[in-house]
Amino acid sequence: MSRRPFLSRTHRAREARNRQRMAADPGGTMRLAVLVALVLVALAVAAGFRGEETAREAGGWLARLGPLAEPRIFGASILEIGAILAVLAVCALILWRRR
């Protein structure tokens, strides 16, 4: 047996494994979607049973986040800067995974 077919099979198998690793995991995505749905249902049930108390608590918690929305650097708030950094991190991760 010549060496060339063996090497080409090896390279094809390696490329197939690499393509398989780069593919999205549908099972993980479905589990994440179910987890998010469960959290939303739990919040809805809690709000249904004790709506006014839940709204008051959520309002108090969100009021503490007020300073994050005030302009800090060049007129941008901490939340806006965090969102920009998150988008840049996702873009960098995508570009890094593509190489």
N, C-alpha and C positions, 0 to 999 in steps of 0.2 A: 504494500500500500504506500502510495506516495505521501509525502508530508503536506502538500498543498491542500488536498480535500480535508484532511484532519484539521488544519489550521483554519480553513474557511468555516468548517462546522463549529469550531471552538469560538471563532469571532461572532458567528451568527447567534450562537447560544448566549454569549456574553451580552450582545446587543439586545436580545429578547429579554434577558433578566433586567437589564438597565431600564428598558421601556416599561416593564412591569412594575419596577420600583417607583418610577416617576408618575405612574397613573394614580388618580385619586382613589381613595378608599371609600366606596359607597356605603359600606357597613358602618364605618365611623361617622360619616355624615348623617346617616339615618339615626344613629344613637344620639348624636348631638341634637338633632331636630326634636327627637322625642324628649330629651332632657329639658330643652327650652320650653316645649309644650307643657310638660309636667309642672315646671316652675310657674308658667303663666296661669295654668289652671289652679294651682295652689294659691296664688295671689288673688285670683278672681273669687275663689271660695272664701278666703279670709276676708276679702272686702265685702262679700255678700253677707257673711255672718255678723261682722262688726265693721260696717262701712264707715261710719263717722269716725270711730276711733282710728281705723286704719288710715283714713284720709288725713286726719290730724297728725298722726305719727309720720306719714310720708311727707306731708308739708313741712313739718319741723326738720326732718332729715334733709329735705331739699333746700330749705332755707340756709342750712349750714354750708351748702355748696356755693352760696352767693359770691363770696370773695373770689372764687375761681373764675367767675364770669366777668369780673371787672378788668378793664384794660391794664396791662402791665408793661409789655415791651412793644414799642412801636405801634401802640393802639390795639394790639392783639391780646386776647385774654389767655390765661393758662390753658383753658379748654381748647381753644383754637390751635394753640401751639402743639398741644398733645395730639390733637387730631391730625395735624400736618405730619408730625413725627410718626404716628401710627401708619399713615398712608405711605410715607417714605420707607418705613421698615418693611411693609408688605411688598412694595415694589422691589426693594433690595433682595428680599427673600425669593421672589419670583425669578429675578434675574440671576441670582446665585444658583438656584435649582436648575435653571435652563442650561448652564454651562457644562 
